[in-house]
Each structure stands twice: as structure tokens, then as C-alpha cells.
């Protein structure tokens, strides 16, 4: 499943680059996007991934559902902050989805990523509920590992999206 999702993002990033290469004028047309919200938001999402990784590692070594629950709550909070900041960033854009090809591909690329973050948050909430129910033990914690893998995937994808849509235009 993650490979299929990765192909989707490769396609979206390719679409962004292709549309940019076909423009006669500057890309993005309104100039490079501000990093004021996007850069801290990147650190928030990367931090959430480290927090979840730390929680899984702690669980594997200590088998403490209580500690794992704290790490999951922290990761969920950071993921929710990421979505909130991304929403504020969208609201502050001087363009909307239908302004031009750049705005369309920008909102599709970042929106599809945000949808994946939302799915990841739902998965993390489910993992938190299972953790509080004591579902994970010495042998059975593969759902936890798979959920963490998905969250790390969403994080890596954001780094690619951030680099493509925010960093590269700073140097173009």
C-alpha cells in the first residue's frame, strides 16, 4: 500500500515540475511561497515522527502501554497542529484553487498530503485506543509498527513536497 501511495506522490510532484517547465513566465507565477509557516510546520511534522519512533522503541524495550500512550498523544497533537498550520497557510495564499495551473497543482499536492496526514491521525487515534485497552503485548504489536511506518512515510513525503513546492522556488 505504501508503494502505491509513493507512486501517487511521485506523479503529483512530476505534474508540478512538468507544469512549471511549460510556463513562459516565472514559476510559481506569484513568486516563491513564504516559508514563514511551512518551515516551522516541517519541523513539527518531523518532530512528530521522531516522537512516534521514540515511543515505539520505548514500547519494544519496556512494554509500557502507559508510556506508549503518552508518545501517541504527543504525536497526535503535533499532527493536528500540522494540519491547523497548513490550513492557516492555505487561507493566507493570494490565490485559490482555480486561479491558474500553479495554484491548482499546489493545492492538489499539499491537499493530498494533508489528507494522508488526516488518515494517519485517525490511525494513530485507533492505535492509542488499542494501547489504552492493553491490546499490544510482547508478541502482538505489529499494528503499532505498521501505523508508525505509515506515519514516517507521510513525514518523508512531506519533506519531498516541502522541497518541491517551497524550497526549490526559493532558488529559481
HUVENKA-V803055 format. One record per run of one state. SS is the DSSP state (alpha for helix, beta for strand, coil for the rest). FROM is the first residue (numbers start at 1). TO is the last residue. If there is no record, write none. Layout:
SS/FROM/TO, SS/FROM/TO
This chain:
coil/1/1, alpha/2/21, coil/22/37, alpha/38/62, coil/63/64, alpha/65/91, coil/92/100, alpha/101/132, coil/133/141, alpha/142/171, coil/172/172
